[in-house]
């Protein structure tokens, strides 16, 4: 699998989060980008947020495409959560594309 570009990730996360995220989340992708995500979408920024999720860019992309389960990624230590784990699960559900993969 090819590594998704920063622009692809920002576009996908923006589409999935617009008008759906309550509060804010910071997505840290070491070596790729740090995104600030709220109900308006995603922008590249290291701004503080309610919760921080850290993972490789391909992990976030697979979650957003519905290929990878966010809870499973967390349990496999592919996704690190700094903040409320219940809120992280909710955000993971929002960022997972529904109906794409089972």
N, C-alpha and C positions, 0 to 999 in steps of 0.2 A: 504494500500500500504506500502510495506517495504521501509525503507530509503535506498537509493542507497549508495554503498560504495565509498570512496574517489577514489579508483582505477577505478571504473566504470565511475565516472564522468570525471576524467582526460582523460581516453581512449576515451570516447564519444566526449568530447569537442575537443580533439586533432584531431580526424577524421573529424569533421565538420569544423574546422577552418583552417586546413592545406591548404596553398596556396590560401585562400579565404579572410582572414582578412587583411585589410589595416590598418597599425598602430598597436596599442596594446590595450588590455583591461585587467583589473584586476577584477576577479570574487571573491568576498568575501562571504564565506559561514560560518557564525559564528558557532563555535563548530565543524566544519568539516575540512575546509581548505581554503587557499587563493591561487588562481591560477593566473598565468601570462600567457596570451594568445596572440599570434601573428601569423604571416603566417607560422611559423614553428611548431605550435601546442601549447599544454598546458603543463606547468610545475608547480609544487607546489613552489610558491615563493611570497614574499610580495613586490616584486619590483614595483616601480612606473610605471604607464601606462597612456595612453592618456585619458582613461575613466575608471571609477570604477562602477561596478554593484554589489549590495549587495542584497542577498536573501538567504533563507533557501536552503540547498542542494537539497531537493526534488523539489523546484520550478525550479531551474536550470535544473535538470534532466528532469522534465516534459516539459520544453521549448525545450530542446535538443531532446526529443523523439517526439516532435510535438503534444503533448497532451495539452499543455497550450500555449496560445497566449502571446508573450512577452509584447505587448502593453496593453493588458487586465490586465496582472499581475502588470504592472506599475500603471495603473489606480486604481486597487484594493489595492495598496500599499503593494503588496507582493514582489515587486522589486523596489529597490531604485537606482537612477542614480546620479552619481556625475560626471558631465561633460556635453558635448553637447548632448541634448536629440535626435536630428536627427541622430547623429552617433550611439547612443545607439539603436535606432530603426533598423538601418541597421545591426548592430551586432546581434541584436535579430533575424532578418530574416535569417542571415547566420547560427546562431546556432540552428535554428528550422529545424528539419528534414522535407524535402519536400516530399509530397505524402504519408506520414504515417497516418496522421489523418486530417479530415476536420473540 
